[in-house]
Amino acid sequence: MKAIGYKKNLPIENIKSLQDIELNVPQVKGRDILVEIKAISVNPADYKVRAGMPAEDDQWKVIGWDATGIVKEVGEDVSLFKVGDEVWYAGDFTRPGSYAQFQLVDEQIVGRKPSSLSYAEAAALPLTTLTAWEMLFDRLQVEKDNPNKSILVIGAAGGVGSILVQLAKKLTRLKIIGTASREETTSWLKELGADAVINHRNKLSDEYAKYGISAPDYVVSLNGTEQHAEEIVKVIKPQGRFSFIDDPKSFDVMPFKVKSVSTHIEFMFTRSMFQTEDIMEQHHILNEVSTLIDKGVVKTTLGENFGVINAENLRKAHAFLETGKAKGKIVLEGF
Ligand SMILES: NC(=O)c1ccc[n+]([C@@H]2O[C@H](COP(=O)([O-])OP(=O)(O)OC[C@H]3O[C@@H](n4cnc5c(N)ncnc54)[C@H](OP(=O)(O)O)[C@@H]3O)[C@@H](O)[C@H]2O)c1
């Protein structure tokens, strides 16, 4: 099968940072399904791993997490899917990824692809949707029916923010304040349902004062957490709840003490990495969001289609994502 992989961690300008390769189709067993990949999307995790996580023993490392495709074979213990089903998933950090024509994935972290979306439109969503859902409802446990609460979403026009804002808008009564720094990302965020947009290049407390916005009950930080930490402490309401997903070099919770702010880290791969008792939650979340999409409640966050899945296009996609200026998601389709 065709695949794209690397052996050495190289900067994306290097032609060997991602290469077209041929591998054997993997053998299915247990609760795994074998999926013929139709479309994928690229996440910051892809370039972080490509640049920093070595391949083992001169083997090709195949990365990539978001995928949509068709079930080709099922293991002997599979009960949720059958051959021919259209699926979507964000995969498992510890296993070979979706930059390949065929991939094995545990059925418990797979959902039914929304039938109203194309493969490419659907591929934009799984990883960011799971992250956003787990952040809002598992970690922060936001109050869905309270009309008097608000959330600040820092870095809201990127992959995760674009779906998180929609989920918050459609499934809760929160007032949503998103941050963006450019005209393009500001208008995208308003279209997705943000009630107000402030600029993360300015001090958040100044922006709150300038627009007379009341202090947020919840803050989610999707980008630049280290840079914004001091301002988050300033703006968040006493007894508020805070969550982040990016990779600050260090993070000090002590400044939150006087406000009794609870702090939560979200890592979308925890459930699959540790095979937690509630691993099936990811199957349920993906199915629930699939239904929301087919009912027209939530829409795709596809920003740009970078063409067929090959090393050249993936290098372009990584290079663009590394600029930190993504609006929604980058997808690639077909081999
Ligand atoms: N823990 C997890 O499970 C998990 C899951 C998904 C992602 N992540 C991590 O979360 C981060 C965000 O992911 P993503 O897919 O949303 O990224 P992304 O799509 O690359 O985010 C791009 C957006 O971030 C904004 N941005 C750039 N620099 C910023 C800053 N200093 N402060 C605030 N906003 C900034 C940009 O807005 P403007 O262009 O308007 O400036 C842009 O719209 C990444 O570090 C990723 O690795 C973690």
The ligand as an SDF file (V2000), in Angstrom:
LIG
                    3D

 48 52  0  0  0  0  0  0  0  0999 V2000
   -4.2610   18.1910   24.1210 N   0  0  0  0  0  0  0  0  0  0  0  0
   -4.9340   17.7900   23.0410 C   0  0  0  0  0  0  0  0  0  0  0  0
   -5.6300   16.7770   23.0490 O   0  0  0  0  0  0  0  0  0  0  0  0
   -4.8410   18.6190   21.8060 C   0  0  0  0  0  0  0  0  0  0  0  0
   -5.7360   18.3890   20.7580 C   0  0  0  0  0  0  0  0  0  0  0  0
   -5.6860   19.2340   19.6550 C   0  0  0  0  0  0  0  0  0  0  0  0
   -4.7340   20.2330   19.5950 C   0  0  0  0  0  0  0  0  0  0  0  0
   -3.8630   20.3920   20.6240 N   0  0  0  0  0  0  0  0  0  0  0  0
   -2.8850   21.4930   20.6240 C   0  0  0  0  0  0  0  0  0  0  0  0
   -3.6310   22.6860   20.7540 O   0  0  0  0  0  0  0  0  0  0  0  0
   -3.0370   23.7320   20.0030 C   0  0  0  0  0  0  0  0  0  0  0  0
   -4.0740   24.3140   19.0550 C   0  0  0  0  0  0  0  0  0  0  0  0
   -4.4900   23.3680   18.1000 O   0  0  0  0  0  0  0  0  0  0  0  0
   -5.3110   23.8330   16.8070 P   0  0  0  0  0  0  0  0  0  0  0  0
   -5.5100   22.6320   15.9600 O   0  0  0  0  0  0  0  0  0  0  0  0
   -6.4800   24.6230   17.1960 O   0  0  0  0  0  0  0  0  0  0  0  0
   -4.1910   24.8000   16.1580 O   0  0  0  0  0  0  0  0  0  0  0  0
   -4.2220   25.7290   14.8870 P   0  0  0  0  0  0  0  0  0  0  0  0
   -5.3850   25.3870   14.0260 O   0  0  0  0  0  0  0  0  0  0  0  0
   -2.8800   25.7010   14.2800 O   0  0  0  0  0  0  0  0  0  0  0  0
   -4.4720   27.1890   15.5630 O   0  0  0  0  0  0  0  0  0  0  0  0
   -4.3260   28.2870   14.7680 C   0  0  0  0  0  0  0  0  0  0  0  0
   -5.0020   29.4680   15.4240 C   0  0  0  0  0  0  0  0  0  0  0  0
   -4.3090   29.8540   16.6110 O   0  0  0  0  0  0  0  0  0  0  0  0
   -4.3490   31.2480   16.7460 C   0  0  0  0  0  0  0  0  0  0  0  0
   -3.1230   31.6680   17.4410 N   0  0  0  0  0  0  0  0  0  0  0  0
   -1.8600   31.6480   16.9540 C   0  0  0  0  0  0  0  0  0  0  0  0
   -0.9910   32.0930   17.8820 N   0  0  0  0  0  0  0  0  0  0  0  0
   -1.7190   32.4210   18.9870 C   0  0  0  0  0  0  0  0  0  0  0  0
   -1.4120   32.9550   20.2670 C   0  0  0  0  0  0  0  0  0  0  0  0
   -0.1470   33.2590   20.6170 N   0  0  0  0  0  0  0  0  0  0  0  0
   -2.4170   33.1740   21.1380 N   0  0  0  0  0  0  0  0  0  0  0  0
   -3.6890   32.8750   20.8060 C   0  0  0  0  0  0  0  0  0  0  0  0
   -4.0490   32.3730   19.6080 N   0  0  0  0  0  0  0  0  0  0  0  0
   -3.0770   32.1370   18.7050 C   0  0  0  0  0  0  0  0  0  0  0  0
   -4.4380   31.8020   15.3400 C   0  0  0  0  0  0  0  0  0  0  0  0
   -5.2960   32.9380   15.3140 O   0  0  0  0  0  0  0  0  0  0  0  0
   -4.9040   34.2600   14.4810 P   0  0  0  0  0  0  0  0  0  0  0  0
   -4.4380   33.7880   13.1500 O   0  0  0  0  0  0  0  0  0  0  0  0
   -6.1740   35.0260   14.4410 O   0  0  0  0  0  0  0  0  0  0  0  0
   -3.8160   34.9320   15.2930 O   0  0  0  0  0  0  0  0  0  0  0  0
   -5.0160   30.6520   14.5060 C   0  0  0  0  0  0  0  0  0  0  0  0
   -6.3690   30.8590   14.1360 O   0  0  0  0  0  0  0  0  0  0  0  0
   -1.8080   23.1230   19.3360 C   0  0  0  0  0  0  0  0  0  0  0  0
   -0.6840   23.3520   20.1470 O   0  0  0  0  0  0  0  0  0  0  0  0
   -2.1190   21.6260   19.3230 C   0  0  0  0  0  0  0  0  0  0  0  0
   -0.9640   20.8120   19.2990 O   0  0  0  0  0  0  0  0  0  0  0  0
   -3.8950   19.6090   21.7240 C   0  0  0  0  0  0  0  0  0  0  0  0
  1  2  1  0
  2  3  2  0
  2  4  1  0
  4  5  1  0
  4 48  2  0
  5  6  2  0
  6  7  1  0
  7  8  2  0
  8  9  1  0
  8 48  1  0
  9 10  1  0
  9 46  1  0
 10 11  1  0
 11 12  1  0
 11 44  1  0
 12 13  1  0
 13 14  1  0
 14 15  2  0
 14 16  1  0
 14 17  1  0
 17 18  1  0
 18 19  2  0
 18 20  1  0
 18 21  1  0
 21 22  1  0
 22 23  1  0
 23 24  1  0
 23 42  1  0
 24 25  1  0
 25 26  1  0
 25 36  1  0
 26 27  1  0
 26 35  1  0
 27 28  2  0
 28 29  1  0
 29 30  1  0
 29 35  2  0
 30 31  1  0
 30 32  2  0
 32 33  1  0
 33 34  2  0
 34 35  1  0
 36 37  1  0
 36 42  1  0
 37 38  1  0
 38 39  2  0
 38 40  1  0
 38 41  1  0
 42 43  1  0
 44 45  1  0
 44 46  1  0
 46 47  1  0
M  CHG  2   8   1  16  -1
M  END
$$$$
